[in-house]
Amino acid sequence: MNSQFAQAVRAAVLVPASVLCLLAVSHAQTAKPMAPMQQGAAGSGDMKQSMMSGMDSMKTMKMSGDTDKDFAMMMKIHHQGAVDMAQMELAHGKSPVMKAMAKNIIAAQKKEIAQFDRWLATQK
């Protein structure tokens, strides 16, 4: 009887403990990283999300059938994605070299977006 009692106690303790361990492992594999612990990863995740959003916008954009107009509209989306990513670099990056590149990208891409906007405005 003592042996049966010990087995019952072990089962009562080990089964819930095993379930908790499995749940913890499962949660650790699917949980999003916490921002304070992985500040750089948050910027990287935002950057990837921004890129995916831009790609989705280009994929779902209604094509006009005019190659020039479609090029301008898609490049505008593409350049805006570059601006968004560069802004995330400024907010989360640490390298002065990468931050300087990000500033240059923002300036250049905004200038080209404005050129596309001006050209597109003449196409209506």
N, C-alpha and C positions, 0 to 999 in steps of 0.2 A: 504494500500500500504506500509506503514511503516513496518507492520508486515511481509509482503512478502519480503521486502528488507532485513530485519533482518534475516529471514530464509535463504535467498540466500547467505548472507554473512557468516552465520554460516556453511552452506553446503560447501561453497568455502574454508573455513578455516579448518573445522573439517575433511572433507574427506581426503585431502592431509596429514594432521597431523596424522590421523589414519593409513594411508598407511605407512608413515614414521616410526611410532611406530612399526607396524607389521614387517617392513623390518629390523629395528634395533634389535628386539627380535629374528627374524629368523637368522640374521647374528651372534648375540651373541651366539646362540645355536650351530652354525656350524663352527664358526671361531676357528682357532688354537690359543692357548695361546701365548701371546707375551713373548719372552725369557727374557727380562729384568725384567718383572713384576713377572714371575713365573720361576725363574732359576731352582729350583729343579724339577719342572714339566717337563721342557725340557729334563733333564737327564732321568727321568722316562719314558717319551714318547720314547726317543731314545732306552732305554733299552728294552721296549716292542717290538719296531720295530725290534731290533736285534734278540730277541727271536723268533719272528714270521718268520723272514728271515731264521734262522737256521732250524726251523721246516719245512718250505717250501723246503729247500735244502734236508732235510732227506726224505720228502715225494716224491720228484721228482727224488731222486737218483736211478739210475739203479742198481738193485740188481744183484749180480754175481751168486747167487745160492750156494755160499760157505759161510756157516754160519760164520766161523771165519773171513773171509775177509769182509763180510757185517757188522759184528759187529765192526770191526776195523774202517771201513770207516764211519759208522754212529756215533760211539763214538768220532771220530775226529771232526766231525761237532758239536756234542753236547758239547765237551770240548771247542771248539773255541768260541761257544756262551757264555760259562761261562767266558772265558777270556775277551770277548768283554764287557759283562755286568760288570765285575769287573773293567775294565778300565774306564767305565762310572761312576762307583762309585767313583773312584779316582778323576775323573775330576769334578764331580758335588756334591758328598756327603759331609756331614759336620761332621759326627761322626768319631772320631779317631778309635773307636773299629771296625766300618764297613770298614774303609779304611785299617786297619791292616788285616782284614779278606780278603779283596779284593786283597791285595798284596800277601797273602799266596795262595789264589786261583789261581792267575796268575802264580805263580811259579810252583805249583803242576800240574796245567792243561797243561802248556807248556811242562813240563817234560813228562807227559803221551802222549801228542800229538806227541812228538819226538819218544817215544817208538812205537806208532802206525805206524808212518812214517817208522821207521827202519824195522818193521815187514812186512809192506806192500811192501816195496822195495824188499824183498826176495820172494815175491809172483808173480812177473811178469814173 
